[in-house]
Amino acid sequence: MIDTLLPLVTSASSLPIAILAVFALAGAVVYSTRIAYTLYHGYRTATTSRAGYIAVGLLLITTVPIVLRFAMATVGSVPTAVIVVVAAVSEIAGLVAIIYGIYDPGGGR
């Protein structure tokens, strides 16, 4: 997918779109980090650990894949398949953390 988008980014006419995309990704990272911080704060004040798992899961689903994709694509020597696999593993780990936070068999204690 990144290889198909690369010609769009390298043309001079789409430079404003590329800049807008970078700002949108940065906004998504900031917003998801803020939500995760709120969940983490709830985890610190709550009696259960469920909010902590949900906060970590949210970060692994949203923030970490965005940062990994951007960082590894910027390096340039990382194959696209590796980028996709690493981001997918992060997202799957986030889903597992959220599911565990919701369905904690120990009651969250």
N, C-alpha and C positions, 0 to 999 in steps of 0.2 A: 504494500500500500504506500509506503514512503517513497519507493522508487517511482510510482506513478504520479506522485505529487511534486516530485523534485523539479521537473521542468516548469511547473507553474511558479515556483518560488524563485527560480533563477532568472526569469524574464523580468525586465525592468518595469513593465507595465503592471505587474502584480506585486511589486514591492510594498505598496500600502496595505494590500490584503495580507501579506506575510507579517507585516508589523502588527496589524490588527489581530491576527491569529496569536501571535506571541503574547500580546497584552491580554487577550481573552484567556489563554492558558494560565498566565500569571494570576489573573483574577480568580480563576477556578481553584488554583492552588491556595491562594489566600483565603478564599471563602470556605473551602473544605477544611483547612487548618483551623479556622475560627470555630467552625461547628465541632470539630474534634476536640478543641480546647474546652468548649462548653460541656461536652460530654465528659471529658476528663475531670473537669471541676465538679460535675455531678457525681462522678465516681469517688472523688476524694471526700465528699460530704455525705455520701450514702453509706448504708450498712452492707450493701452487696457489691460484688465485683462485676456485675453485668454491664454497667455503663462503661467500664474500662475496656472490656472486650469489644464493645460496640464502637468505642472511640478508635481503638487500634484498627479494627476492621474497616472503618470508614477511611482512615488514612491509607490503608493498604489498597483500598478499592479506587480511591480518587487521587490523592496527592502523590503517592509513591509512583504509580505507573506514569503519570504525566511527567514527573521529574526524571524518571528513568528513561522514558522515550526521548525526551528533549536532550538529556545529557549524552545518551549513547548515540543519538543521531548527530549530535554536534561533533563528537569525537571523529566520526567519519569512517573509522576502520572496523566498526562493529557491523556484522551482517544483519540484514533486515530480519531474518528468521530468528536470530538470537534476541533481538529487541522485542519481537512479538512474544517469544516464549517467556522471557524474563518478566515482561509486563503482565502476561496472563497468569504466571505463577503468583505474582503479587496480588492480583485480583482474586484468585482462587483462595489464597491464604486469608484475604480480607473477608471473603464470604464465609469461610469456615469460622473465623473469629466472631463474626456477627451472629451466625447461627448458634455457636456455642454460648454467646452472651444472652441470646433469647431463650434457648432451650437448655440452660445449664441444669444438669440432673441433680446437682448438689444443692440447688436452691440459691446459688449465688453467694454462699458464705465461705 
